[in-house]
């Protein structure tokens, strides 16, 4: 009683590692800064600290049971370290949030995921397996399914260089053909080898299951005026 054996400790750590893996896979596939390794480390670390808190509290309980005269002197709090995890993980999450442009912030989902994964580690550390597993399934569903519903597609930066500005209208026609939604557009005129080059940079959303490589050949067929084209996320 009031003790965790090695099997139970190992089980909680393994469960937390798999919970972090399940959430981290989605972040890794999106090339986010906090991928599989980060989410596993956060989840396992939260589990370790929670187990330490449990063991400390159990040790104090055993001490009081063995020495009843200490009952009014010694007390314990099963949530003291856990409270520090919840507040401290915010610093790690804040590190994944960046401002990409004016009034545009990136990394909020990754930061929220890190915070949630710490919660999964705490649940596993306390031995709340049902809560931890169901919560993981919900989080994975939110990350995978809701994005397909709420987002028009994956965001990319399309960089096109043209020697003839008139063909930009044909490019816009291609946008409509493939339902490419644009949110921002930048234009610059540069010189390459002494010749003027028109550089257009679009922020676009590609529909789900549409790969940039499939579209590049379509853009190149517009004409020889395109001297450069690239997609980056």
Helices and strands as residue ranges (DSSP letters): H 6-29, H 36-66, G 68-70, H 80-94, E 98-101, E 104-106, H 108-126, H 129-141, I 142-146, H 147-150, E 154-162, G 165-167, H 168-177, E 181-192, E 195-206, H 212-220, E 226-232
